[in-house]
Amino acid sequence: MGVQTWVLISDPVLAQEIFMTHGVTTSDRPPHTFFYCYSHGGRGVVCSDANKRWKRARTAALSVLAPQRVNQFTDVLLYEADAVVEKLVSHSQLHGQVDPSTYVQSAAMNVILTTCYATRVNSADDPLFKEIMECVHVNMKVAGAEGDISQFFPIFSILDGLVGKKRAFIDFLANIRDPLVTRLIQQAASSDKDSMVKTFLALKDEYDLDDKDILVILTDLIVGGTDTVSVSLSWMIAILSHHPDVQKKIQTELDAFIQTHGRLPTFEERDQFPYIISVQKECIRYRSITSFGLPHMASSDLVVRDYFIPKGTILVSNLNGMHMNPDVYYDPEIFKPDRFLNNTRTMSSAANGNIKQRDHFIFGWGRRLCPGIHLAEVEMFHIFIRIFAYSSIAAPLDKDGKEVPVDLDSGINAGLVTLPLPYQVRFIPRTDSPLKIDSFNTQ
């Protein structure tokens, strides 16, 4: 790739050896102008090299995002799940069909805002929602591999200088991103509500973090926590609009629990829903929300299975290749939730366990594994449960009243993530649900 050497890896077992067995050597980030600006010179968890500062930041993030800490916000997570599903169903009834993207974006954002910053947005029309989504979209777009062409062809750095590309990055961060996140941190710190901001601030001395470390880490949580979850849910909804038979099996499994307990399940009871868990995992595998994720870089020469990987090599997980690898998944082009019925471990447990028992690979590898994986899975589980407790998803109708299947074969390159093409679906209230639509406890 120009002056860079790239290795794209489509075999997860080989990726495990490269990123975990040799993780000390393969966990740095490649040079990237925006990474450097975004991280204030190497701070935070996502964009910095895997050095001592990064290790302290990651350890602090893992402490704050640990399951026992996430569980303290269960009421918040349940409220947001109820709120978004109520909106999806009611707006679908009002307008006939609905584009779910902004609703799941605001829900994912509210989980981060309420748990981290002790605040929330009321809707996609909220000025704070628009302000944050501008930051999220810019970060995702320019952080993609193609976002820094001068790293491949240094001659283009002259053009970057002429058009002021680096200056634009710095101005965006200084005038938009940093003031926004600083304001949110200050508001959370002065609030009487519990928040992860307060936990991070209490850990500053223990982990030798400064104010810029905290700012970048909390930006990582906003960007990663909002887009990853919302894009995953958008693909899940689109995929399942094609599979009413799968939805029926989900509802049968869920209804049996509701009829026994008279309520919806919690995440701690997820083991009682092998089919639902399998469907979620298959949706994530079937349509990867990112083609490559964030690349790694070899910090020194290494040899893996007689492959010589020189220092400075860019190491990329080809997630589409992995998820469609027939040596890993039988009939990979076919949507088959049953393939995971014997692998219903949490996504966090699967990602940290034996490579042959991993379900999918979107949360990364080894030392770079996403620290928010547990929060993301809990959030998606609660929303998923409520969608199918209260409704079924149907394809949209054209002007003649005929169903038009949602396009699953195309997507939008949004930098780090791949979005489904804009679509609408119908959330049809269930008449056979053990729970009624007026059971929602939202305002």
Secondary structure, 3 states (H helix, E strand, C coil): CCCCCEEEECCHHHHHHHHHHCCCCCCECCCCHHHHHHCCCCCCCCCCCCCHHHHHHHHHHHHHCCHHHHHHHHHHHHHHHHHHHHHHHHHHHHHCCECCHHHHHHHHHHHHHHHHHCCCCCCCCCHHHHHHHHHHHHHHHHCCHHHCHHHCCCCHHHHHHHHCHHHHHHHHHHHHHHHHHHHHHHHHHHCCCCCHHHHHHHCCCCCCCCHHHHHHHHHHHHHHHHHHHHHHHHHHHHHHCCCHHHHHHHHHHHHHHHHHHCCCCCHHHHHHCHHHHHHHHHHHHHCCCCCCCCCEECCCCEEECCEEECCCCEEEECHHHHHCCCCCCCCCCCCCHHHHCCCCCCHHHHHHCCHHHCCCCCCCCHHHCCCCHHHHHHHHHHHHHHHHHHEEEECCECCCCCECCCCCCCEEECCCCEEECCCCEEEEECCCCCCCHHHCCCC
